[in-house]
Amino acid sequence: MSDHAGAEAVLPEGAAGSGEGVRRRDFINIAAVSAAGVGGVVTLIPLISQMAPSADVLAASSTEIDISAIQPGQAIKAVFRKQPVFVRNLTPKEIAEADAVDISTLRDPQTLTERTKEGHENWLITMGVCTHLGCVPLGAGEGEVKGEFGGYFCPCHGSSYDTAARIRKGPAPKNLEVPEYEFTSDTIVKIG
Amino acid sequence: MSFPWAQEYKPQAPLMQWLDERLPLPRLVYNAVGAGYPVPRNLNYMWNFGVLAGFCLALQIVTGVILAMHYAANAGVAFDSVEHIMRDVNWGWMLRYAHANGASAFFVVVYLHIFRGFFYSSYKAPREMIWLLGVLIFLLMMATAFMGYVLPWGQMSFWGAKVITGLFGAIPLVGEPIQQWLLGGFAPDNAALNRFFSLHFLLPFVIAGVVILHIWALHIPGSSNPTGVEVKQESDTVPFHPYYTAKDGFGLGVFLIGYCALLFFAPNMLGHPDNYIPANPLSTPAHIVPEWYFWPFYAILRAFTSDFFFIPAKLMGVLAMFSAILVWFFLPWLDRSPVRSGHYRPMFRKFFWVLVIDTLILGYCGGAPAEEPYVMISQVAAIYYFAHFLIILPIVSAIERPAPLPFSITEAVLGKDENAVLAPPAVPLSA
């Protein structure tokens, strides 16, 4: 304060411009600190952004799968974004089981039709990642336990999924996620 | 800092006098852990664990820096480089076992240190800052230990990383982007392994920095003591050196016997066989558990099995797990009793031991598979855990009638002796 008053006294009237105690030096102070502050914050952007998935990781974020060899009742595990994805060829019986469920009784209400593509209702394509804590459920491989609802069963904490991979029992909050995908031909699926 | 009767550093050798005038580092050591630091004369063995924790930190830094000379943080070779350390590097097996079991030893020591603080209310004024810094150190330790466990890139490493980073995915809206940002990908992979290694190397030095603040804050009021009565006179204290350097040295010897028994005779007892299987993103181990020192908190995480009002179960579990530690930050203000030591608090003492048992039960359930009856037991134990801090402590400190406190530390040690004890503080007894 005393420094301020002293500086004020030395300056001739009106030399600082506007008077009212605002001096040219105040403007320079604010401008300098603001510029340094904004500059400092902007510098953080690359420091934070470098941790996000890099270009090569993102480039590997779509994958093509040949499904021609999968017979009804069979499923395969493919890899999409370094995570398992289940591609399952449902039997008519499994489709009927899934359609017979009253969806209002479900924890995460969805019909099988909403979870498959039109014209390919027998192809159930989901992530093989339990929505509870991310374990890989059993049921896609030959001879694996499918759980009491005939779909998938997570051995970590006992979540059971039905033939539309919807959560039916156990701690998982949601159905197995359906990734974005499209049929590029009748036998090729492009995921991602 | 310190008491007026603290001995003054008087260097005799000309070289030490020369140094003292230019860089008084020996003076700092003398006043911090030497004869220049008066400490209550009645500290029991529960006061050994701060020094032991410091020893463990040094042990982890030394073995860790050596392991980093042989380890390769790349998802393709990390597992093999750890096996290379175990089989090919001279004494590599011992250094790695020393580091892995050193983490367990560190947590044993720190848990005893924390519960010592609970029993003797070490968090009360004027020592709140020491306590807050201590909780911060514990959080940093947990982060460091978690990231270290990922580095061998075995099955437990991989799935532990997936489950723990998955916790951030429970945050509404921003959870999934945060998880991908933390991992640098959609699942744990090379990017995650590399950054975990970088941070695992950095954080121990951050911990060392906070430890210095912790000790600095401790040296302002000085150590508390088992009676909780503040130092009043010179006869209440003895110099840190040689009294407590000797006592801590003895404690260190006992600690090392236990640590070496673990290291040389059961080095894998606290580990998981699954972590000797290389990480496989397509196959989950049947039973994922963290290391034992996270079990109580893991039990709280899993205790939430159904949605809680509008909050999903998964998010609730995550919030509860972090709150279980964050609640410690509020301890100095939750426990309002003016009496510090549990020895003079008959009601508090009982609840303290119930909390100890409750935490052990949580720990047991956290290591068990997530099935009944463990889930139900963890739910009850988790509720009690929070009730202890948020309900029981404030009530007990309001209604409890404490036992009479001794007049001074000297009286507590030597008994009521009119001549020896009740001398006015202005006349130091040993003078």
Contacts between the chains, C-beta under 8 A, distances in Angstrom:
chain1	res1	chain2	res2	distance
A	48	B	181	8.0
A	51	B	181	5.5
A	51	B	182	7.3
A	51	B	184	5.7
A	51	B	195	6.7
A	52	B	180	7.0
A	52	B	181	5.2
A	52	B	184	6.8
A	53	B	180	5.8
A	53	B	183	7.9
A	53	B	184	5.7
A	53	B	185	5.0
A	53	B	186	7.1
A	53	B	191	7.3
A	54	B	184	6.6
A	54	B	191	6.6
A	57	B	184	6.9
A	57	B	185	4.7
A	57	B	186	7.6
A	57	B	189	7.4
A	57	B	191	6.7
A	61	B	186	7.3
A	77	B	282	6.0
A	79	B	281	7.6
A	79	B	282	7.1
A	81	B	185	7.4
A	81	B	186	3.8
A	81	B	187	6.8
A	82	B	185	6.4
A	82	B	186	6.0
A	82	B	187	4.4
A	82	B	189	5.4
A	82	B	281	5.7
A	83	B	186	6.1
A	83	B	187	4.9
A	83	B	281	6.6
A	84	B	281	7.1
A	84	B	282	4.9
A	128	B	282	7.7
A	132	B	314	7.0
A	133	B	162	7.9
A	133	B	163	4.7
A	133	B	166	5.5
A	133	B	288	7.7
A	133	B	314	7.9
A	134	B	159	7.9
A	134	B	162	4.8
A	134	B	163	6.0
A	134	B	166	4.5
A	135	B	159	7.3
A	135	B	284	4.0
A	135	B	288	7.0
A	136	B	282	6.3
A	136	B	283	6.2
A	136	B	284	4.5
A	155	B	284	6.9
A	155	B	286	5.0
A	156	B	284	6.1
A	156	B	286	7.5
A	156	B	287	7.6
A	156	B	288	5.8
A	156	B	370	7.4
A	157	B	302	7.7
A	157	B	370	4.6
A	158	B	370	7.3
A	158	B	371	6.9
A	171	B	305	5.4
A	171	B	313	6.7
A	171	B	370	7.6
A	173	B	307	8.0
A	173	B	312	5.4
A	173	B	313	6.5
A	173	B	314	5.8
